[in-house]
Amino acid sequence: MSSFPLIEISGQPFERGRQYGEQTADLIQFNLTGYRRLFQHNAGLDWADALAQARRYLNPIEGYAPHLLEEMRGIATGATVSLNEILALNCRTEILSLGAIPPRDECTAMFVAPEATGDGHALLAQNWDWANIMRGGMVLLRIEQPGLPTVLTLTEAGMVGKIGFNSAGVGMVTNFLRHDHRRAGVPFHVILREALNASRLGLAVAAVYTGPRADSGNYLLAHAGGEALDLEATPPDVGFLHPQDGLLVHTNHFLTPRLQAGDVGIVASDHTLLRYGRAVRLLRAQAGQITVETLKSILRDHFNHPKSICRHPDPGQSEMERSATLASVIVDLTAAEMYVTAGEPCESEYYQVSGTRVPDTLKT
């Protein structure tokens, strides 16, 4: 059974970054090689130009989360690469968005509230669909940080975070969105990590709202206590969605009416609407009885294959344009457990990774 490396880091920002970089140096090089190719193909940027673009985000990151910039400095030191290269990994969404060919982060994300499950647990789930050439560069990262919750996140080696949950009961799954507003602000993946650092759900919401966002993205935030809020964020605006009948689904198009006019990503994704409707229908059919096993089945769904919830490379596309489900994740926030596949879930077994147990007082 395939699995992702589990990297455990702790200490002050630079020190934990150094530990991270040392343990994943080979994978960081793999990711740098892959993004060098993608930046050229998608955005027409050679490596020097891509690094110059990445440097533009240093000051916004420092103003928003200086501890994460310090962590990046540690990653660079540990992996023996430049800070600009680590910035390029953490700004990969923003750099790729500069080109005519959009990023392929076409994910399906779900939340199920306790009243809609069979065991009263709060569940998050996501298929992480991404460029197939980046298969093999992901890690599970457990981060112990003084004064903040312990974080368990699935991300790409060299990046500070993405999907996951923390010891305060806060969890998050996410989707790429593309809007006609962009600016030099805080990168998407830096905001994702800062939301995962939150000691309560309201602070995770604030992490999305407060930063000058560089690009658009969807943040599906939830808590072990059973509450969730979805934030559709563009650089100047944020729309929000609440669960309906204990269910919330998001794919790669805006659902907030005032943001739909500027949605340029929907044109590039001929299947986001289908994946959304399919996931909603499959969840509703099991409402009140949904379990982790139910979510596994939905995440393996092949309607509209290969551009299905369980995404497979399209043989009609070139190597550089193919996407696939590179990881599937289910988070049981109540039990503080994550279930993961390395690769398409239809071809992989989910394995279990434990987070730091959430105190019962945080579940109410």
C-alpha positions as CSV (number, residue, x, y, z in Angstrom):
1,M,0.0,0.0,0.0
2,S,1.4,3.4,-1.0
3,S,1.6,6.1,1.6
4,F,3.0,9.6,2.0
5,P,6.1,10.3,4.2
6,L,5.1,11.5,7.7
7,I,7.3,14.3,8.7
8,E,7.3,15.5,12.3
9,I,8.7,18.9,13.2
10,S,8.7,21.0,16.3
11,G,10.2,24.1,17.9
12,Q,10.5,27.8,16.9
13,P,9.7,28.7,13.3
14,F,13.2,28.6,11.8
15,E,14.1,25.4,13.7
16,R,11.0,23.5,12.6
17,G,11.5,24.7,9.1
18,R,15.1,23.5,9.1
19,Q,14.0,20.1,10.3
20,Y,11.4,20.0,7.6
21,G,13.9,21.0,4.9
22,E,16.5,18.5,6.0
23,Q,14.0,15.6,6.0
24,T,12.4,16.4,2.6
25,A,15.4,17.8,0.7
26,D,15.0,15.2,-2.1
27,L,11.3,15.8,-2.4
28,I,11.7,19.6,-2.5
29,Q,14.1,19.1,-5.4
30,F,11.5,17.0,-7.1
31,N,8.9,19.7,-6.7
32,L,11.3,22.4,-7.8
33,T,12.0,20.5,-11.0
34,G,8.3,19.9,-11.6
35,Y,7.3,23.5,-11.1
36,R,10.1,24.8,-13.2
37,R,8.4,22.9,-16.1
38,L,4.9,24.0,-15.1
39,F,5.8,27.7,-14.8
40,Q,7.3,27.6,-18.3
41,H,4.4,25.7,-19.8
42,N,1.5,27.4,-18.1
43,A,2.8,31.0,-17.6
44,G,5.7,31.2,-20.1
45,L,8.2,32.0,-17.3
46,D,11.7,30.8,-17.3
47,W,13.1,29.9,-13.8
48,A,14.8,33.3,-13.2
49,D,11.5,35.1,-14.0
50,A,9.5,32.7,-11.8
51,L,11.8,33.4,-8.9
52,A,11.5,37.1,-9.4
53,Q,7.8,36.8,-9.3
54,A,8.0,34.7,-6.1
55,R,10.1,37.4,-4.5
56,R,7.2,39.9,-4.9
57,Y,5.3,38.0,-2.2
58,L,7.9,38.2,0.5
59,N,6.8,41.5,2.0
60,P,3.1,40.6,2.0
61,I,3.9,37.3,3.8
62,E,6.1,39.1,6.3
63,G,3.4,41.5,7.1
64,Y,0.7,38.8,7.5
65,A,2.6,35.9,9.1
66,P,6.2,36.7,9.8
67,H,6.6,33.3,11.6
68,L,5.7,31.5,8.4
69,L,8.3,33.5,6.5
70,E,10.9,32.5,9.1
71,E,9.7,28.9,8.8
72,M,10.4,29.2,5.0
73,R,13.9,30.5,5.7
74,G,14.5,27.4,7.8
75,I,13.1,25.1,5.1
76,A,15.5,26.7,2.6
77,T,18.5,26.2,5.0
78,G,17.6,22.6,5.7
79,A,17.1,21.7,2.1
80,T,20.1,23.7,0.9
81,V,18.1,25.8,-1.6
82,S,17.4,29.5,-1.8
83,L,14.6,31.3,0.0
84,N,13.3,32.4,-3.4
85,E,12.9,28.8,-4.4
86,I,10.9,28.0,-1.3
87,L,8.8,31.1,-1.9
88,A,8.2,29.9,-5.5
89,L,6.8,26.6,-4.1
90,N,4.5,28.4,-1.7
91,C,3.4,30.9,-4.4
92,R,3.0,28.3,-7.1
93,T,-0.8,29.0,-7.5
94,E,-0.2,32.7,-7.9
95,I,2.7,32.2,-10.4
96,L,0.7,29.7,-12.4
97,S,-2.3,32.1,-12.5
98,L,-0.2,34.6,-14.5
99,G,-0.5,32.4,-17.6
100,A,-3.2,31.7,-20.1
101,I,-3.3,28.1,-19.0
102,P,-5.0,28.0,-15.6
103,P,-3.8,25.8,-12.7
104,R,-5.4,22.4,-12.5
105,D,-6.2,22.3,-8.8
106,E,-9.7,20.9,-9.6
107,C,-10.7,19.4,-6.2
108,T,-14.0,18.2,-4.8
109,A,-14.5,19.1,-1.1
110,M,-17.3,18.1,1.4
111,F,-18.4,18.7,4.9
112,V,-20.9,16.5,6.8
113,A,-22.3,17.7,10.1
114,P,-23.0,15.4,13.0
115,E,-26.8,15.3,12.4
116,A,-26.2,14.0,8.9
117,T,-23.8,11.2,9.9
118,G,-24.6,7.7,11.2
119,D,-22.4,8.1,14.3
120,G,-22.7,11.8,15.2
121,H,-19.2,12.7,14.0
122,A,-18.2,15.8,12.1
123,L,-16.5,14.9,8.8
124,L,-14.5,16.7,6.1
125,A,-13.4,15.1,2.8
126,Q,-11.5,16.1,-0.3
127,N,-10.0,14.7,-3.5
128,W,-6.9,16.7,-4.3
129,D,-6.7,16.8,-8.0
130,W,-3.5,18.3,-9.4
131,A,-1.0,18.2,-12.3
132,N,-0.1,14.5,-12.8
133,I,3.6,15.4,-13.2
134,M,3.7,16.4,-9.6
135,R,2.7,13.0,-8.4
136,G,5.2,11.8,-5.7
137,G,6.0,15.2,-4.1
138,M,3.6,15.2,-1.3
139,V,4.1,14.7,2.5
140,L,2.1,14.5,5.6
141,L,3.4,17.1,8.0
142,R,2.8,17.1,11.8
143,I,3.8,20.5,13.3
144,E,4.2,21.1,17.0
145,Q,4.6,24.8,17.6
146,P,4.9,26.7,20.9
147,G,1.7,28.5,21.9
148,L,-0.3,27.2,18.9
149,P,-2.3,24.0,18.2
150,T,-0.5,21.0,16.7
151,V,-1.3,20.7,13.0
152,L,-1.5,17.7,10.8
153,T,-1.5,18.7,7.1
154,L,-1.1,17.1,3.7
155,T,0.9,19.3,1.5
156,E,3.7,19.4,-1.1
157,A,7.2,19.2,0.2
158,G,8.6,22.7,0.8
159,M,5.2,24.2,1.3
160,V,3.9,25.3,4.7
161,G,0.5,23.7,4.6
162,K,-2.7,22.8,2.7
163,I,-5.4,20.3,3.8
164,G,-5.7,19.2,7.4
165,F,-6.8,19.8,11.0
166,N,-5.4,20.7,14.3
167,S,-5.5,19.8,18.0
168,A,-8.0,22.5,18.7
169,G,-10.6,20.8,16.5
170,V,-10.3,23.1,13.5
171,G,-10.1,21.5,10.1
172,M,-10.0,22.6,6.5
173,V,-10.4,21.4,3.0
174,T,-10.0,23.6,0.0
175,N,-10.6,24.4,-3.7
176,F,-8.8,26.5,-6.3
177,L,-11.0,29.3,-7.7
178,R,-10.1,31.7,-10.5
179,H,-11.5,35.3,-10.6
180,D,-10.7,38.3,-12.7
181,H,-9.1,40.1,-9.7
182,R,-5.5,39.4,-8.8
183,R,-2.8,41.4,-6.9
184,A,0.5,41.0,-5.1
185,G,-0.8,40.0,-1.7
186,V,-0.6,37.0,0.6
187,P,-0.4,33.6,-1.2
188,F,-3.2,31.1,-1.0
189,H,-1.2,28.4,0.7
190,V,0.2,30.7,3.4
191,I,-3.4,31.6,4.3
192,L,-4.3,27.9,4.4
193,R,-1.6,27.3,6.9
194,E,-2.5,30.3,9.0
195,A,-6.1,29.1,9.2
196,L,-4.8,25.7,10.4
197,N,-2.9,27.5,13.1
198,A,-6.2,28.8,14.6
199,S,-7.1,27.8,18.1
200,R,-10.9,28.3,17.4
201,L,-13.0,28.4,14.2
202,G,-13.5,32.1,14.4
203,L,-9.8,32.7,14.2
204,A,-9.6,30.5,11.2
205,V,-12.2,32.6,9.5
206,A,-10.3,35.7,10.5
207,A,-7.1,34.3,8.9
208,V,-8.9,34.3,5.6
209,Y,-10.5,37.7,6.0
210,T,-7.6,39.7,7.3
211,G,-4.9,39.1,4.9
212,P,-4.6,41.1,1.6
213,R,-5.3,38.0,-0.5
214,A,-3.2,37.7,-3.7
215,D,-5.5,35.3,-5.5
216,S,-8.9,33.6,-5.2
217,G,-9.6,30.4,-3.3
218,N,-12.2,28.4,-1.4
219,Y,-11.7,27.7,2.3
220,L,-14.1,25.1,3.7
221,L,-13.6,25.5,7.5
222,A,-15.1,23.2,10.1
223,H,-14.8,22.3,13.8
224,A,-15.1,19.1,15.8
225,G,-18.1,20.7,17.5
226,G,-20.1,20.3,14.3
227,E,-20.1,23.8,12.8
228,A,-18.7,24.7,9.4
229,L,-18.4,27.8,7.2
230,D,-17.3,28.0,3.6
231,L,-15.5,31.1,2.5
232,E,-15.2,31.9,-1.3
233,A,-12.5,34.5,-1.3
234,T,-11.3,36.8,-4.1
235,P,-8.6,39.5,-3.5
236,P,-11.2,42.2,-2.7
237,D,-14.2,40.2,-1.5
238,V,-15.4,37.1,0.5
239,G,-18.6,35.3,0.1
240,F,-19.8,32.7,2.6
241,L,-21.9,29.6,2.6
242,H,-23.4,27.6,5.4
243,P,-24.3,23.9,5.4
244,Q,-27.8,23.0,4.3
245,D,-29.4,20.1,6.1
246,G,-26.0,19.3,7.6
247,L,-24.2,19.1,4.2
248,L,-21.8,21.4,2.3
249,V,-20.1,20.7,-1.0
250,H,-17.7,22.8,-3.1
251,T,-15.9,22.3,-6.3
252,N,-14.2,24.9,-8.6
253,H,-16.8,27.5,-9.3
254,F,-18.3,30.3,-7.3
255,L,-21.6,29.8,-5.6
256,T,-22.0,33.3,-4.2
257,P,-24.1,35.2,-6.7
258,R,-22.2,38.5,-6.6
259,L,-18.9,36.7,-7.3
260,Q,-20.1,34.7,-10.2
261,A,-19.8,37.4,-12.8
262,G,-16.0,37.5,-12.4
263,D,-15.6,33.7,-12.4
264,V,-13.1,33.0,-15.1
265,G,-12.2,29.5,-13.8
266,I,-15.5,27.9,-14.7
267,V,-14.8,28.4,-18.4
268,A,-11.6,26.3,-18.0
269,S,-13.3,23.5,-16.1
270,D,-16.0,21.7,-18.1
271,H,-16.8,19.4,-15.2
272,T,-16.9,21.5,-11.9
273,L,-20.7,21.8,-12.2
274,L,-21.1,18.1,-12.8
275,R,-18.9,17.1,-9.8
276,Y,-20.7,19.5,-7.6
277,G,-24.2,18.2,-8.5
278,R,-23.0,14.6,-8.3
279,A,-21.5,14.9,-4.9
280,V,-24.6,16.8,-3.5
281,R,-26.9,14.1,-4.8
282,L,-24.8,11.2,-3.5
283,L,-24.6,12.8,-0.1
284,R,-28.3,13.6,0.1
285,A,-29.1,10.0,-0.7
286,Q,-27.3,8.9,2.5
287,A,-28.1,11.8,4.8
288,G,-28.5,10.7,8.4
289,Q,-26.4,7.6,7.7
290,I,-23.2,9.0,6.3
291,T,-20.0,7.4,7.5
292,V,-16.3,7.5,6.6
293,E,-17.1,4.5,4.3
294,T,-19.8,6.5,2.6
295,L,-17.3,9.3,1.8
296,K,-14.8,6.8,0.5
297,S,-17.4,5.5,-1.9
298,I,-18.3,9.0,-3.1
299,L,-14.6,10.0,-3.5
300,R,-14.2,6.9,-5.8
301,D,-17.1,7.9,-8.0
302,H,-16.4,7.8,-11.8
303,F,-19.4,9.6,-13.4
304,N,-18.0,11.6,-16.3
305,H,-14.8,9.7,-16.2
306,P,-11.9,10.7,-16.6
307,K,-13.0,14.1,-15.3
308,S,-15.0,12.7,-12.5
309,I,-14.9,13.1,-8.7
310,C,-12.2,10.5,-8.8
311,R,-10.0,12.2,-11.4
312,H,-7.8,10.3,-13.9
313,P,-5.3,11.5,-16.5
314,D,-7.0,12.2,-19.8
315,P,-5.1,10.4,-22.6
316,G,-6.3,13.0,-25.0
317,Q,-4.2,15.7,-23.2
318,S,-0.5,16.2,-23.3
319,E,1.7,15.1,-20.4
320,M,1.9,18.7,-19.1
321,E,-1.9,19.2,-19.2
322,R,-3.0,16.0,-17.5
323,S,-4.5,16.1,-14.0
324,A,-5.4,13.3,-11.6
325,T,-6.5,12.8,-8.1
326,L,-3.1,12.6,-6.4
327,A,-4.5,12.2,-2.9
328,S,-7.8,11.6,-1.2
329,V,-8.4,12.8,2.3
330,I,-11.2,12.2,4.9
331,V,-10.9,14.0,8.3
332,D,-13.0,12.7,11.2
333,L,-12.8,15.9,13.3
334,T,-14.6,14.2,16.2
335,A,-12.1,11.3,16.5
336,A,-9.1,13.4,15.4
337,E,-8.3,10.9,12.6
338,M,-7.3,11.4,9.0
339,Y,-7.8,8.8,6.3
340,V,-5.6,9.2,3.2
341,T,-4.8,7.6,-0.1
342,A,-1.6,8.2,-2.0
343,G,-3.1,8.3,-5.5
344,E,-6.5,7.8,-7.0
345,P,-8.8,6.4,-4.3
346,C,-10.3,3.8,-6.7
347,E,-6.9,2.2,-7.0
348,S,-5.7,2.8,-3.4
349,E,-6.6,1.8,0.1
350,Y,-7.2,4.5,2.6
351,Y,-4.8,4.4,5.6
352,Q,-5.3,6.1,8.9
353,V,-3.2,8.8,10.5
354,S,-3.9,10.0,14.0
355,G,-3.7,13.7,14.9
356,T,-3.4,15.0,18.4
357,R,-6.6,14.1,20.3
358,V,-9.1,16.9,20.5
359,P,-10.3,17.5,24.1
360,D,-14.0,16.7,24.7
361,T,-14.5,20.3,25.9
362,L,-13.7,21.5,22.4
363,K,-16.3,19.3,20.7
364,T,-19.3,21.1,22.3
